[in-house]
Structure formats: structure tokens, C-alpha cells
Amino acid sequence: MGRAGITRAVASFRDWGKYYRENAELVHGYGTSRLRATGPTPVTRWTSQLDALDAASQSKHGRPFKSATIAQRADLVREALKGERLDRIPNVAEANHVAVALLAHFYESSAAADLCYEARIGRETCRPLAQQTRKPLPLADGQKR
């Protein structure tokens, strides 16, 4: 992903949280009349988890989470996730921990599908009908990681 890809993924996740609306009607499945709505914002809980990661970093490494090394941050997140039951990637809003939510948000993205297949698939983006039968173009070398 590189630094630019990570920055885009985090910005997109922040926007998701910023524009999350409680009690918004969700798209319902084909053939069902059951209407569902979004629940309370998970951002409040996630903010306290970010604060806890920062406090753990200060306590263990004497510096804020953002100033810790990648290895130190990874260890802190692993420690925070120890009690989590992670048998699948949940829906973003249903993630119990902010780290899992960020991962879930990224894996739902078109960019994640493109990276996975190393091709410009553009999942859930509008493409002209004439391009539907054409094989997706490969990612540029700088986009692979």
C-alpha cells in the first residue's frame, strides 16, 4: 500500500466515522420487507480505545502511540486485541475494536480488491458497459505491495 495508500485508507475511515448517522435506514435484502437502521455510533467507543492505546504506549515506551515504532505499535494493538474473538472480519460498525474496524473498512474498499487481484477492477464503481467484458488492466508496479 505504501505510505500514500495507508494515508488514503485512514482518511477514508475517518470520513466514514465523521459521516456515520445513527438510525439511518439500511438497504434491505432482495425479497425481504424487514427494514433495518444503523445503531449508535461506534466512534465514541473507538475514540476511548485510541486513548487507551496512547496511554499504553506512554506507559510502556515513554512516548505517544503515534511516535512509537511500527513494531511497538503492532505489539500494543495485539495486546489490546487479545480478548477479541476474531473468526471473521465484521461489518465496520459492528467491530468491537477500532483496529478491527479500520481493517474491515479497508477490506470493503475497491482499493483492497484491486490490491488483492493486482488489477484495476474498480469494484462497486461505475464503468461503461462496453468495458464489462474486458479483462481488468494490471496495477502499475508502484501500486503493488
C-alpha positions as a Markdown table, in Angstrom:
| # | Residue | x | y | z |
|---|---|---|---|---|
| 1 | Met | 0.0 | 0.0 | 0.0 |
| 2 | Gly | 2.8 | 2.3 | 0.8 |
| 3 | Arg | 2.6 | 5.5 | 2.9 |
| 4 | Ala | 0.2 | 7.2 | 0.4 |
| 5 | Gly | -2.2 | 4.2 | 0.4 |
| 6 | Ile | -2.2 | 4.0 | 4.2 |
| 7 | Thr | -2.9 | 7.7 | 4.4 |
| 8 | Arg | -5.9 | 7.3 | 2.0 |
| 9 | Ala | -7.2 | 4.3 | 3.9 |
| 10 | Val | -7.1 | 6.1 | 7.2 |
| 11 | Ala | -8.6 | 9.3 | 5.8 |
| 12 | Ser | -11.5 | 7.2 | 4.2 |
| 13 | Phe | -12.1 | 5.5 | 7.6 |
| 14 | Arg | -12.1 | 8.9 | 9.4 |
| 15 | Asp | -14.7 | 10.1 | 6.8 |
| 16 | Trp | -16.8 | 7.0 | 7.4 |
| 17 | Gly | -16.9 | 7.8 | 11.1 |
| 18 | Lys | -17.5 | 11.5 | 10.5 |
| 19 | Tyr | -20.5 | 10.9 | 8.3 |
| 20 | Tyr | -22.0 | 7.9 | 10.2 |
| 21 | Arg | -25.6 | 8.6 | 11.0 |
| 22 | Glu | -27.5 | 6.9 | 13.8 |
| 23 | Asn | -30.9 | 5.5 | 12.8 |
| 24 | Ala | -30.3 | 5.8 | 9.1 |
| 25 | Glu | -32.3 | 3.2 | 7.1 |
| 26 | Leu | -30.1 | 0.4 | 5.7 |
| 27 | Val | -30.5 | -1.2 | 2.4 |
| 28 | His | -32.6 | -4.4 | 2.9 |
| 29 | Gly | -32.0 | -7.7 | 1.2 |
| 30 | Tyr | -33.8 | -8.6 | -2.0 |
| 31 | Gly | -37.2 | -10.2 | -1.3 |
| 32 | Thr | -37.4 | -9.1 | 2.3 |
| 33 | Ser | -39.6 | -6.5 | 3.8 |
| 34 | Arg | -37.7 | -6.2 | 7.0 |
| 35 | Leu | -36.3 | -2.7 | 7.4 |
| 36 | Arg | -33.2 | -2.1 | 9.5 |
| 37 | Ala | -31.5 | 1.0 | 10.7 |
| 38 | Thr | -28.0 | 1.9 | 11.9 |
| 39 | Gly | -27.3 | 1.7 | 15.6 |
| 40 | Pro | -25.5 | 4.1 | 17.9 |
| 41 | Thr | -22.2 | 5.4 | 16.6 |
| 42 | Pro | -19.2 | 3.2 | 17.4 |
| 43 | Val | -16.9 | 6.2 | 17.1 |
| 44 | Thr | -17.3 | 7.1 | 20.8 |
| 45 | Arg | -16.1 | 3.7 | 21.9 |
| 46 | Trp | -13.3 | 3.7 | 19.3 |
| 47 | Thr | -12.1 | 7.1 | 20.5 |
| 48 | Ser | -11.6 | 5.8 | 24.0 |
| 49 | Gln | -9.7 | 2.8 | 22.6 |
| 50 | Leu | -7.4 | 5.1 | 20.8 |
| 51 | Asp | -6.8 | 7.0 | 24.0 |
| 52 | Ala | -6.1 | 3.6 | 25.7 |
| 53 | Leu | -3.5 | 2.7 | 23.1 |
| 54 | Asp | -1.9 | 6.1 | 23.6 |
| 55 | Ala | -1.8 | 5.6 | 27.4 |
| 56 | Ala | -0.4 | 2.1 | 27.0 |
| 57 | Ser | 2.3 | 3.5 | 24.7 |
| 58 | Gln | 3.2 | 6.2 | 27.1 |
| 59 | Ser | 3.3 | 3.7 | 30.0 |
| 60 | Lys | 5.3 | 1.1 | 28.2 |
| 61 | His | 7.5 | 3.1 | 25.8 |
| 62 | Gly | 7.5 | 6.6 | 27.3 |
| 63 | Arg | 6.1 | 8.2 | 24.2 |
| 64 | Pro | 2.7 | 8.6 | 22.4 |
| 65 | Phe | 1.4 | 5.9 | 20.3 |
| 66 | Lys | 2.0 | 7.9 | 17.1 |
| 67 | Ser | 5.7 | 8.3 | 18.0 |
| 68 | Ala | 6.2 | 4.6 | 18.8 |
| 69 | Thr | 7.9 | 2.4 | 16.3 |
| 70 | Ile | 5.8 | 0.2 | 14.0 |
| 71 | Ala | 6.8 | -2.9 | 15.9 |
| 72 | Gln | 5.9 | -1.2 | 19.2 |
| 73 | Arg | 2.5 | -0.1 | 17.8 |
| 74 | Ala | 1.8 | -3.6 | 16.4 |
| 75 | Asp | 2.6 | -5.1 | 19.9 |
| 76 | Leu | 0.3 | -2.6 | 21.6 |
| 77 | Val | -2.6 | -3.4 | 19.2 |
| 78 | Arg | -2.0 | -7.2 | 19.5 |
| 79 | Glu | -2.2 | -6.8 | 23.3 |
| 80 | Ala | -5.4 | -4.7 | 23.0 |
| 81 | Leu | -7.0 | -7.4 | 20.8 |
| 82 | Lys | -6.1 | -10.4 | 23.0 |
| 83 | Gly | -9.6 | -10.8 | 24.3 |
| 84 | Glu | -11.3 | -10.3 | 21.0 |
| 85 | Arg | -12.9 | -13.3 | 19.2 |
| 86 | Leu | -11.9 | -12.7 | 15.6 |
| 87 | Asp | -13.2 | -15.6 | 13.4 |
| 88 | Arg | -14.1 | -13.3 | 10.6 |
| 89 | Ile | -13.8 | -9.6 | 9.5 |
| 90 | Pro | -17.0 | -8.0 | 10.8 |
| 91 | Asn | -19.1 | -5.2 | 9.3 |
| 92 | Val | -17.3 | -1.9 | 10.1 |
| 93 | Ala | -20.0 | -0.7 | 12.5 |
| 94 | Glu | -20.0 | -4.0 | 14.4 |
| 95 | Ala | -16.3 | -4.1 | 15.0 |
| 96 | Asn | -15.5 | -4.1 | 18.8 |
| 97 | His | -12.1 | -2.5 | 18.4 |
| 98 | Val | -11.0 | 0.4 | 16.3 |
| 99 | Ala | -8.1 | -1.6 | 14.8 |
| 100 | Val | -10.5 | -4.2 | 13.5 |
| 101 | Ala | -12.9 | -1.6 | 12.3 |
| 102 | Leu | -10.1 | 0.1 | 10.2 |
| 103 | Leu | -9.2 | -3.3 | 8.7 |
| 104 | Ala | -12.8 | -4.1 | 8.0 |
| 105 | His | -13.3 | -0.7 | 6.3 |
| 106 | Phe | -10.3 | -1.1 | 4.1 |
| 107 | Tyr | -11.2 | -4.7 | 3.1 |
| 108 | Glu | -14.6 | -3.5 | 2.0 |
| 109 | Ser | -13.0 | -1.0 | -0.4 |
| 110 | Ser | -12.4 | -1.1 | -4.1 |
| 111 | Ala | -8.7 | -0.4 | -3.4 |
| 112 | Ala | -8.4 | -3.6 | -1.4 |
| 113 | Ala | -9.9 | -5.7 | -4.2 |
| 114 | Asp | -7.6 | -4.1 | -6.7 |
| 115 | Leu | -4.6 | -4.9 | -4.5 |
| 116 | Cys | -5.7 | -8.4 | -3.8 |
| 117 | Tyr | -6.0 | -9.2 | -7.5 |
| 118 | Glu | -3.3 | -6.8 | -8.6 |
| 119 | Ala | -5.6 | -5.4 | -11.2 |
| 120 | Arg | -7.7 | -2.3 | -11.7 |
| 121 | Ile | -11.1 | -3.9 | -11.0 |
| 122 | Gly | -12.8 | -0.9 | -9.6 |
| 123 | Arg | -15.3 | -2.9 | -7.6 |
| 124 | Glu | -18.6 | -1.0 | -7.0 |
| 125 | Thr | -17.5 | 1.8 | -9.2 |
| 126 | Cys | -19.3 | 2.9 | -12.4 |
| 127 | Arg | -17.7 | 1.6 | -15.6 |
| 128 | Pro | -19.1 | 1.9 | -19.1 |
| 129 | Leu | -21.0 | -1.2 | -20.3 |
| 130 | Ala | -18.5 | -1.6 | -23.1 |
| 131 | Gln | -15.8 | -2.3 | -20.6 |
| 132 | Gln | -17.7 | -5.0 | -18.7 |
| 133 | Thr | -16.3 | -7.8 | -20.9 |
| 134 | Arg | -12.7 | -6.5 | -21.0 |
| 135 | Lys | -10.2 | -8.1 | -18.5 |
| 136 | Pro | -9.2 | -5.5 | -15.9 |
| 137 | Leu | -5.8 | -3.9 | -16.5 |
| 138 | Pro | -3.0 | -4.8 | -14.2 |
| 139 | Leu | -1.9 | -2.3 | -11.5 |
| 140 | Ala | 1.1 | -0.3 | -12.1 |
| 141 | Asp | 4.3 | -1.6 | -10.4 |
| 142 | Gly | 4.2 | 1.3 | -7.9 |
| 143 | Gln | 0.7 | 0.3 | -6.8 |
| 144 | Lys | 1.6 | -3.3 | -5.9 |
| 145 | Arg | 2.7 | -4.2 | -2.4 |
